[in-house]
Amino acid sequence: MTGRLRAPTGRYGGKSAAERQAERRQRFLAAALRLFGDTPGFRSTTVAALSEAAGLSTRQFYEAFRTLEDVLAALHLQVNDWAEQAVRDALAGAGELSLPERVAVLFHAYAASVTADPRRIRITFVEIIGVSPRLEEQRLARRSRWVDLICAEARAAAARGDAAPRDYRLAATAFIGSVNGLLHDWSAGWVDATLDEVVDELVRQLLGILRPADRGAPGA
């Protein structure tokens, strides 16, 4: 079945059809986080299994989504939205902190969100990979948003005199790759370090990128 079924209209139990549909959609996403992010994983999950895990019917699935890939796409965006909101909230409260303190706040907020549930890491760094050109485009688009955020922080730091004034996009792109790789390897148990040690390393790397040239020169 490829088409989405027409959702019912009208109120029931004090809730509109749109409210009930939104609730069911969230139940499917919560179930997908359990199944895609753990066992059996996205590629081994069926519509019937996901519907059963959500406590809903397959008919209700097709009222909310067309395919399981649509569910994975929505879940990937949701996990990234949670992390991005956590970072923006943390930065909004950072006030007049020094550059090292501000960078530390940024990464502790990001890491706390992404690692709050190991299934979020699997969705972000494992399950999304190689599914389809469409999801690869989405993954790269979300990574670009993180690059934009780092570049904005770099420009603000440069305006304060805390960082060298230059184009940071290339450096930010390389750095985001390091973030993704290190957090994936840490979550897989391939890095013998605590999460705080991982975050501290990422903070050091970003500060090394942002450090003004006259402070970064040998003997400076």
C-alpha positions in Angstrom: 0.0 0.0 0.0 1.6 3.2 -1.1 -1.2 5.8 -0.7 -2.1 7.5 2.6 -5.6 6.7 3.8 -7.9 9.6 4.5 -8.0 10.5 8.2 -11.3 10.7 10.0 -12.8 14.1 10.8 -14.9 15.4 13.7 -14.4 15.3 17.5 -14.2 12.3 19.7 -13.4 12.1 23.4 -13.0 15.9 23.5 -10.3 15.9 20.9 -10.4 16.9 17.3 -9.4 14.6 14.5 -6.2 16.6 14.0 -5.3 16.2 17.7 -5.9 12.5 17.6 -3.9 12.2 14.4 -1.0 14.1 16.0 -1.1 11.9 19.1 -1.0 8.7 17.0 1.9 10.1 14.9 3.9 10.6 18.1 3.1 7.1 19.3 4.4 5.7 16.0 7.6 7.8 16.4 8.1 6.7 20.0 7.7 3.1 18.9 10.1 3.7 16.0 12.7 5.0 18.4 12.4 1.7 20.3 12.5 -0.5 17.3 14.7 1.4 14.9 17.1 2.6 17.6 17.5 -0.8 19.2 16.4 -4.3 18.1 15.5 -5.2 15.4 16.6 -1.9 13.7 15.0 0.0 10.8 15.8 -2.5 8.1 14.2 -5.4 10.0 11.1 -3.7 11.2 7.8 -4.2 9.5 4.7 -1.9 9.4 2.8 -4.6 11.4 5.5 -4.8 14.0 5.7 -1.0 14.4 2.0 -0.7 14.6 1.8 -3.4 17.3 4.6 -1.7 19.3 2.7 1.6 19.1 -0.6 -0.1 20.1 -2.2 1.0 16.9 -3.4 -0.6 13.7 -1.8 -0.7 10.3 -4.7 1.3 9.0 -3.8 4.1 11.4 -0.2 3.8 10.3 -1.1 4.5 6.7 -3.3 7.5 7.9 -0.1 9.0 9.4 2.7 7.8 7.1 3.2 6.4 3.6 6.2 4.2 4.3 8.6 3.1 7.1 11.2 5.3 5.5 8.9 8.3 6.1 8.9 7.3 9.8 12.7 7.1 9.9 12.9 10.5 8.2 10.6 12.1 10.7 12.4 10.5 13.6 15.8 11.6 12.4 14.5 15.2 12.2 12.9 14.9 15.6 16.2 13.7 17.3 18.1 16.5 15.6 15.5 19.1 16.6 15.8 18.0 20.2 19.5 18.5 20.2 19.4 21.8 18.3 16.8 23.2 20.7 18.9 22.1 23.7 22.0 23.9 22.2 20.1 27.1 21.4 18.5 27.1 24.9 21.9 26.7 26.5 23.5 29.4 24.4 20.6 31.8 25.1 21.4 31.5 28.8 25.2 31.7 28.2 25.2 35.5 28.6 28.6 37.1 28.8 30.6 33.8 29.3 34.1 33.6 27.9 34.7 31.8 24.7 35.9 28.6 26.3 33.0 28.6 28.7 30.5 29.2 25.9 31.9 26.4 23.7 31.7 24.1 26.7 28.1 25.0 27.3 27.3 24.3 23.7 28.8 20.9 23.6 27.6 19.7 27.0 24.1 20.7 25.9 24.5 18.8 22.6 26.0 15.7 24.1 23.4 15.6 26.9 20.6 15.6 24.4 22.1 13.1 21.9 23.3 10.7 24.5 20.2 11.0 26.8 19.1 7.8 25.0 21.6 5.6 23.1 18.9 5.0 20.6 19.1 8.6 19.5 22.7 8.1 18.6 21.9 5.0 16.5 19.1 6.9 14.7 21.4 9.9 14.0 24.7 8.1 13.1 23.8 4.5 12.1 20.2 3.8 10.9 20.0 6.8 8.6 23.1 5.9 6.6 22.6 4.3 3.2 18.9 4.0 3.2 18.1 6.1 0.1 19.3 9.2 -1.8 16.4 11.1 -0.2 17.5 10.3 3.4 21.1 11.0 2.5 20.1 14.4 1.3 18.2 15.0 4.5 21.2 13.8 6.6 23.5 16.2 4.8 21.0 19.0 5.1 20.8 18.6 8.9 24.6 18.4 9.1 24.7 21.7 7.2 22.4 23.3 9.8 25.0 22.3 12.5 27.8 23.8 10.3 25.7 27.0 10.1 25.4 27.1 13.9 29.1 26.7 14.4 29.8 29.4 11.8 27.4 31.8 13.5 29.2 31.2 16.8 32.5 31.8 15.1 31.4 35.1 13.6 30.1 36.2 16.9 33.3 35.3 18.6 35.3 37.1 15.9 33.2 40.2 16.4 34.1 40.1 20.1 37.7 39.7 19.3 37.8 36.2 20.7 38.4 34.5 17.3 40.2 35.2 14.1 38.0 36.9 11.5 37.8 34.5 8.6 35.5 32.1 6.7 34.9 29.2 9.0 32.7 27.0 6.8 35.4 24.6 5.7 36.7 24.2 9.3 33.2 23.9 10.7 32.4 21.2 8.2 35.5 19.2 9.1 34.8 19.7 12.8 31.2 18.4 12.5 32.6 15.3 10.9 34.8 14.8 13.9 31.9 15.3 16.3 29.8 12.7 14.5 32.6 10.2 14.3 33.8 10.6 17.9 30.3 10.3 19.4 29.4 7.3 17.2 32.6 5.5 18.2 32.1 6.4 21.9 28.6 5.1 21.9 29.7 1.9 20.2 32.3 1.3 22.9 35.3 1.8 20.7 36.5 4.8 22.7 37.8 4.2 26.2 36.7 7.5 27.7 33.8 9.1 29.7 31.3 11.3 28.0 32.8 14.3 29.9 36.2 13.4 28.4 34.8 13.2 24.9 33.1 16.6 25.3 36.3 18.1 26.7 38.2 16.9 23.7 35.6 18.4 21.3 35.8 21.7 23.2 39.6 21.7 22.8 39.3 21.0 19.1 36.8 23.8 18.5 38.8 26.3 20.5 41.8 25.4 18.5 39.9 26.2 15.3 38.6 29.5 16.7 41.8 30.7 18.4 43.0 34.0 16.8 46.1 33.6 14.7 48.3 35.7 17.0 47.4 33.4 20.0 47.9 30.2 18.1 51.4 30.9 16.7 54.3 29.0 18.3 55.7 30.8 21.2 52.8 33.2 21.3 
